[in-house]
Amino acid sequence: MVFALSRALYFRAGVRFNDGPLGVYWQYLDPFLLRRRLAESLFYLHGQPPLFNLYLGAALKTGRERAVFIATFLACGLAVYAASFALMRRLAVSAPVAFLLATWMATSPGLVAYENWLFYSLPVAALLLAATLMLERAARTGATRDGVGFAAILLVVCGARSLYHLLYLVAAVGLLARAWRQPRRAMAAGALSVLLLAGLYAKNAAVFGHFAATTWTGMNLARLTTEALDPAEARSLVGDGTLHAVSLAPAFSRPPAYPRTYFEAPPPAPARALTWEEKTTGAVNFNHAAYVAISEDYLRDARWVVLRRPGLYLRRVAEAWGVYLRATSDLRFLGIANIAALRRPTRVYEVVFFGRWPWRGEGAPRYWGLVLGLPLVFLGGVAAASGRGWAGRGLDRTQRLVVAFMCFNIAFVALVGNLLELGENNRFRFETDPLSLCLLGLVIEGGMTRRRRGTTG
């Protein structure tokens, strides 16, 4: 009821689903190819793992894609709400605290903005919560099918979002082995998911020469490295052959910014997904085969900068952390219309709960509630995972393992995301914010329990 009422009020305020990204985003294949050549285009997709594009293509083939998108993302928003409440309850957070926190998040303008944005952030957040709940179930029941379900959910995450690497999936299966104290049975439960993801990596290695879910690592790293070089120094380094010519252009530039030889090289196959320089919508096709070689040269140059200019790289990493600690709604890609419709509640929410300062005027604000609060909540979670602190003393072994998995996800996304990319780092954090919220509930409940004991003692 609360969820439905909040969505009705936001709709009345002018919030509408933004499916504009479909035709223009770098991560998406040409909508024409998604409709007409879905299987072929997915096979030759190298910039992203295939599952979110598979979802887009399946929706387009229904002919009612907008309705499918709206229904899917509403379901994901409701799932985040319900799963956050359920996870806190399984961690022994009282029902009132769990309800208030889950409702606070579910009705926030930030979550509503992502719920009305055609991007994979909200589905991934819902899947991470589902995986956490499945791990708790698997640890308690010891049932192989629950372990298989846990690994399968994470396979979908890894198959939709390249940040979640094969090693991430292997580490998660390792935590399942610790929960069961039966490594062989855990390996058997996760084997199919690991093999399927490894198969995707092997296909990319055979076709594109990269054992990974994406070939864009070099372009992502360029933002942290070569783009930070002084332009005169960059030209000098390119001139003497130290760096490649690609480093004179920002990453993800249009084809004319790069030497034509990249685009004249024969592609691995004559598939349109690899040979069209532009999509039928007029947007750049960053899945063109040329961007594989372009990204490789960016990667070589990025390594040079990291090794020879480590201070420059670390300064850019510090900038990435600064973006990571901004409000997740501080992102222009959410859509101009929705940003305008949500401006007033977003400002109030950011000032009251995130400690935004300065709270008015121009300039990049600091969100002191996030800068100070998120690390404290994470450290409280780490302490609880080890059975220490007021949040961890009442937890059983299964609950501590679940908290450890939550902390692992938060740390993995923060470290990998901020070390490899600069730009939308607060969007990366959105995927683990529901887990941080559940840790906050655990810390609050532990504090309340400690206070009650102190009062009665």
Beta strands, then each sheet from edge to edge (+ up, - down):
strand 1: 356-357
strand 2: 366-367
sheet 1: 1+ 2-
end
